Amino acid sequence: MSNEILNLTQRRQAIERGLKQYFNGAMLERVLGHWEQQYSEKPAFVLNRFLSEICTTEELRDCRKDMLRQVLHELSEMEKSELMSGAQQNNGAESADKLVSAELIDAFSQFVGYVLQAVPAKDIADFEQEAQQQIVQSGIALDSQESIGSAEFALAVPLTQYAAIITAVYEVFCEFYGPMRADQVYAQTKLKVKASFPYVDLNQLL
């Protein structure tokens, strides 16, 4: 999800909606305060770590994947609403140009491709299968049977879903190799993609 499209208040509202069925009252305010202090300026793919920190009971830990899907759904819905509102205000011109950017498509494809390069060859088939399942569980319909790192896959999914897909792949990477390795790979990948596409706003991917 893009930190640029949604302001702090909007992101807090979306996260609150996603978590309110699991936390309430003072506890909900505490976890939102923790997010605002520690994670509000970080990309969406670290939401998994945030949820790991706030799920302090066995019952909450069992619900963590559902929490992540719900929070990502709420962020995605708010982002879509904001994009539609901006498109109406600007007659769609500026937003349309941003969304159909060929460089953004290439940057997304390269980002996922670099992440896949960090997956050992013996794991790649299982990793891609798990990633596609995670993407579908996040509420994104996949019509493409191509590798998630291919240009064909990037063209087959809506640009507005790129950030959610990268977050889903991050979650799978965490499950396979742990959050520390995932953070390292994603940080290195971000630097590589930024060097290749200096004019692409990576906030649209993260």
Backbone hydrogen bonds, N-H to C=O, Kabsch-Sander energy under -0.5 kcal/mol:
donor,donor_aa,acceptor,acceptor_aa,energy
3,N,1,M,-0.5
6,L,2,S,-1.5
11,R,7,N,-2.4
12,R,8,L,-2.5
13,Q,9,T,-2.3
14,A,10,Q,-2.3
15,I,11,R,-2.5
16,E,12,R,-2.5
17,R,13,Q,-2.3
18,G,14,A,-2.0
19,L,15,I,-1.7
20,K,16,E,-1.6
22,Y,19,L,-2.1
23,F,19,L,-2.1
27,M,24,N,-1.2
28,L,24,N,-0.8
29,E,25,G,-1.9
30,R,26,A,-2.1
31,V,27,M,-2.3
32,L,28,L,-2.2
33,G,29,E,-2.2
34,H,30,R,-2.2
35,W,31,V,-2.2
36,E,32,L,-2.6
37,Q,33,G,-2.2
38,Q,34,H,-2.5
39,Y,35,W,-2.8
40,S,35,W,-1.4
42,K,39,Y,-1.8
44,A,1,M,-0.6
44,A,206,L,-2.6
46,V,43,P,-1.7
47,L,44,A,-2.2
48,N,45,F,-0.5
49,R,46,V,-0.6
50,F,46,V,-1.9
51,L,47,L,-2.8
52,S,48,N,-1.9
53,E,49,R,-1.8
54,I,50,F,-1.6
55,C,51,L,-1.6
56,T,54,I,-1.5
61,R,57,T,-2.6
62,D,58,E,-2.0
63,C,59,E,-0.8
63,C,60,L,-0.8
64,R,61,R,-1.1
67,M,63,C,-2.6
68,L,64,R,-2.5
69,R,65,K,-2.3
70,Q,66,D,-2.4
71,V,67,M,-2.9
72,L,68,L,-2.6
73,H,69,R,-2.2
74,E,70,Q,-2.3
75,L,71,V,-2.5
76,S,72,L,-2.5
77,E,73,H,-2.6
78,M,74,E,-2.2
79,E,75,L,-2.3
80,K,76,S,-2.6
81,S,77,E,-2.1
82,E,78,M,-2.2
83,L,79,E,-2.6
84,M,80,K,-2.6
85,S,81,S,-2.2
86,G,82,E,-2.5
87,A,83,L,-2.4
88,Q,84,M,-2.1
89,Q,85,S,-2.0
90,N,86,G,-1.8
91,N,88,Q,-1.0
92,G,87,A,-3.2
93,A,90,N,-1.5
94,E,90,N,-0.5
96,A,92,G,-2.2
97,D,93,A,-2.2
98,K,94,E,-1.9
99,L,95,S,-2.4
100,V,96,A,-2.0
101,S,98,K,-0.9
105,I,101,S,-1.6
106,D,102,A,-2.2
107,A,103,E,-2.8
108,F,104,L,-2.5
109,S,105,I,-2.4
110,Q,106,D,-2.6
111,F,107,A,-2.5
112,V,108,F,-2.5
113,G,109,S,-2.1
114,Y,110,Q,-2.6
115,V,111,F,-1.9
116,L,112,V,-2.4
117,Q,113,G,-1.7
118,A,114,Y,-0.8
118,A,115,V,-1.0
119,V,116,L,-1.6
123,D,120,P,-1.8
124,I,120,P,-0.9
124,I,121,A,-0.6
127,F,123,D,-3.0
128,E,124,I,-2.7
129,Q,125,A,-2.1
130,E,126,D,-2.6
131,A,127,F,-2.7
132,Q,128,E,-2.6
133,Q,129,Q,-2.0
134,Q,130,E,-2.4
135,I,131,A,-2.4
136,V,132,Q,-2.2
137,Q,133,Q,-2.4
138,S,134,Q,-1.2
139,G,136,V,-1.9
140,I,135,I,-1.6
141,A,139,G,-0.6
143,D,141,A,-0.6
150,S,147,S,-2.1
154,A,150,S,-1.9
155,L,151,A,-1.9
156,A,152,E,-1.1
156,A,153,F,-0.6
157,V,153,F,-0.9
161,Q,158,P,-1.9
162,Y,159,L,-1.5
165,I,161,Q,-2.3
166,I,162,Y,-2.6
167,T,163,A,-2.1
168,A,164,A,-2.2
169,V,165,I,-2.5
170,Y,166,I,-2.0
171,E,167,T,-2.1
172,V,168,A,-1.8
173,F,169,V,-2.4
174,C,170,Y,-2.4
175,E,171,E,-1.9
176,F,172,V,-2.2
177,Y,173,F,-3.0
178,G,174,C,-2.1
182,A,178,G,-2.0
183,D,179,P,-2.9
184,Q,180,M,-2.0
185,V,181,R,-2.6
186,Y,182,A,-2.6
187,A,183,D,-2.3
188,Q,184,Q,-2.3
189,T,185,V,-2.5
190,K,186,Y,-2.4
191,L,187,A,-1.7
192,K,188,Q,-2.1
193,V,189,T,-2.8
194,K,190,K,-2.4
195,A,191,L,-1.9
196,S,192,K,-1.7
197,F,193,V,-2.6
200,V,197,F,-1.6
202,L,200,V,-1.0
204,Q,201,D,-2.0
205,L,202,L,-1.5
206,L,202,L,-1.6
